[in-house]
Amino acid sequence: MSREAPELQLTVGYGAPRAGVPSAASFRQWVEAALHGARRRKATELSIRIVDAGEGQALNRDYRGKDYATNVLSFPAELPPGVKLPLIGDLAICAPVVAREAVEQGKKPRDHWAHMTVHGVLHLLGYDHIEDDEAEKMEALETRVLAGLGIADPYQEH
């Protein structure tokens, strides 16, 4: 990272048991890596809430119209015109879904947590994967950021 990293205000909250969930310091490391990889050079504020399957399902249903718990949901900040804050938004990461996916995909749980965190932060910064070309750019950036953390390409079949 650069000599003087931009200020990061990160809040990690828990709506699910902490067993198997990485530390707040790990989330900070992964968020900083994503911000650095996306070349964000200004102060940033976001929150991460670790949710259980029930809360994850309710959020996905209420905000995306999909009635199941998913791994990570991104809620970009929608600030009123003229309001200048470093807030980029919130992430909800569903602990049981991330744990299950890690097993199903043959990944180390910690690596999958890192991937979901980086993926969510990039969404907050405006990256998307709806169109194929956007997906390729986002996946390439995720892969680079994770490689910098010593984590294998999450899109490679295991």
C-alpha positions as CSV (number, residue, x, y, z in Angstrom):
1,M,0.0,0.0,0.0
2,S,1.0,3.6,-0.3
3,R,2.9,5.2,2.5
4,E,-0.1,7.1,3.7
5,A,-3.3,5.1,3.2
6,P,-6.6,7.1,3.2
7,E,-8.6,7.0,6.4
8,L,-11.0,4.1,6.7
9,Q,-13.9,4.0,9.2
10,L,-15.1,0.5,9.3
11,T,-17.8,-0.8,11.7
12,V,-18.4,-4.6,12.0
13,G,-21.6,-5.7,13.7
14,Y,-22.9,-9.1,14.5
15,G,-26.4,-10.4,14.0
16,A,-25.2,-14.0,14.0
17,P,-22.9,-16.1,16.2
18,R,-19.3,-15.2,15.9
19,A,-18.0,-18.8,15.8
20,G,-16.2,-19.3,12.5
21,V,-16.4,-15.6,11.6
22,P,-13.1,-13.8,11.0
23,S,-12.0,-11.0,13.3
24,A,-12.8,-7.4,12.7
25,A,-9.1,-6.9,11.9
26,S,-9.3,-9.4,9.0
27,F,-12.3,-7.6,7.6
28,R,-10.3,-4.3,7.8
29,Q,-7.4,-5.9,5.9
30,W,-9.7,-7.2,3.2
31,V,-11.6,-3.9,2.9
32,E,-8.3,-1.9,2.6
33,A,-7.0,-4.3,0.0
34,A,-10.2,-3.9,-2.1
35,L,-10.1,-0.1,-1.8
36,H,-6.4,-0.1,-2.8
37,G,-7.0,-2.5,-5.7
38,A,-9.9,-0.2,-6.9
39,R,-7.5,2.8,-6.6
40,R,-9.8,4.6,-4.1
41,R,-7.5,7.3,-2.7
42,K,-9.9,9.2,-0.3
43,A,-11.3,8.6,3.1
44,T,-13.9,5.9,3.2
45,E,-16.6,4.8,5.6
46,L,-18.7,1.6,5.5
47,S,-20.2,-1.0,7.8
48,I,-20.3,-4.7,7.6
49,R,-23.0,-6.7,9.4
50,I,-22.6,-10.4,9.8
51,V,-26.1,-11.9,9.6
52,D,-27.8,-15.3,10.1
53,A,-29.8,-17.1,7.5
54,G,-33.1,-15.5,8.6
55,E,-31.9,-12.0,8.4
56,G,-30.0,-12.7,5.2
57,Q,-33.2,-14.1,3.6
58,A,-35.3,-11.1,4.8
59,L,-32.8,-8.6,3.4
60,N,-32.5,-10.4,0.1
61,R,-36.4,-10.7,-0.2
62,D,-37.1,-7.1,0.9
63,Y,-34.4,-5.4,-1.2
64,R,-33.9,-7.8,-4.2
65,G,-37.2,-9.7,-4.4
66,K,-35.3,-13.0,-4.0
67,D,-36.7,-15.1,-1.1
68,Y,-33.5,-16.9,0.0
69,A,-30.3,-16.1,2.0
70,T,-27.4,-15.2,-0.2
71,N,-23.7,-14.8,0.6
72,V,-23.2,-11.0,0.5
73,L,-25.5,-8.1,-0.1
74,S,-24.3,-4.6,-0.9
75,F,-26.2,-1.4,-0.1
76,P,-24.5,1.6,-1.7
77,A,-25.0,4.9,0.1
78,E,-27.6,7.1,-1.5
79,L,-26.6,10.5,-0.1
80,P,-28.8,13.6,-0.8
81,P,-27.4,16.0,-3.4
82,G,-24.8,18.3,-1.9
83,V,-24.0,16.0,1.0
84,K,-20.3,15.1,0.9
85,L,-19.5,12.2,3.3
86,P,-17.0,9.4,2.9
87,L,-19.8,6.9,3.4
88,I,-19.9,4.3,0.5
89,G,-22.5,2.0,2.1
90,D,-23.2,-1.2,4.0
91,L,-22.5,-4.9,3.5
92,A,-24.5,-7.8,4.9
93,I,-22.6,-11.0,4.8
94,C,-24.5,-14.2,5.7
95,A,-22.3,-16.4,7.9
96,P,-24.1,-19.7,7.3
97,V,-24.2,-19.2,3.5
98,V,-20.5,-18.3,3.4
99,A,-19.6,-21.3,5.5
100,R,-21.7,-23.7,3.4
101,E,-20.3,-22.3,0.1
102,A,-16.8,-22.7,1.3
103,V,-17.4,-26.4,1.9
104,E,-19.3,-26.9,-1.3
105,Q,-16.6,-25.1,-3.4
106,G,-13.7,-26.7,-1.6
107,K,-12.3,-23.4,-0.4
108,K,-10.7,-22.4,2.9
109,P,-13.5,-20.7,4.9
110,R,-11.2,-17.7,5.6
111,D,-10.4,-17.3,1.9
112,H,-14.1,-17.3,1.0
113,W,-14.9,-14.7,3.7
114,A,-12.1,-12.5,2.2
115,H,-13.6,-13.0,-1.3
116,M,-17.1,-12.1,-0.2
117,T,-15.8,-9.0,1.5
118,V,-13.7,-7.8,-1.5
119,H,-16.7,-8.6,-3.8
120,G,-19.1,-6.6,-1.7
121,V,-16.7,-3.6,-1.3
122,L,-16.3,-3.5,-5.1
123,H,-20.1,-3.4,-5.5
124,L,-20.2,-0.4,-3.1
125,L,-17.6,1.3,-5.4
126,G,-19.8,0.8,-8.4
127,Y,-18.4,-2.4,-9.9
128,D,-21.0,-4.9,-11.2
129,H,-21.3,-8.2,-12.9
130,I,-24.6,-8.0,-14.8
131,E,-23.0,-7.6,-18.2
132,D,-20.3,-10.1,-19.3
133,D,-17.7,-7.4,-19.9
134,E,-18.4,-5.8,-16.5
135,A,-18.2,-9.3,-14.9
136,E,-14.8,-9.9,-16.5
137,K,-13.4,-6.6,-15.2
138,M,-14.8,-7.2,-11.7
139,E,-13.6,-10.8,-11.5
140,A,-10.1,-9.9,-12.7
141,L,-9.9,-7.1,-10.1
142,E,-11.1,-9.5,-7.4
143,T,-8.6,-12.1,-8.4
144,R,-5.7,-9.5,-8.3
145,V,-6.8,-8.2,-4.9
146,L,-7.1,-11.7,-3.5
147,A,-3.7,-12.8,-5.0
148,G,-2.2,-9.8,-3.2
149,L,-3.5,-11.4,0.0
150,G,-2.1,-14.8,-0.9
151,I,-5.5,-16.2,-1.9
152,A,-6.0,-18.4,-5.0
153,D,-8.3,-17.3,-7.8
154,P,-11.8,-17.8,-6.5
155,Y,-13.2,-18.4,-10.0
156,Q,-11.0,-21.3,-10.8
157,E,-12.7,-24.7,-10.4
158,H,-11.4,-26.6,-7.4
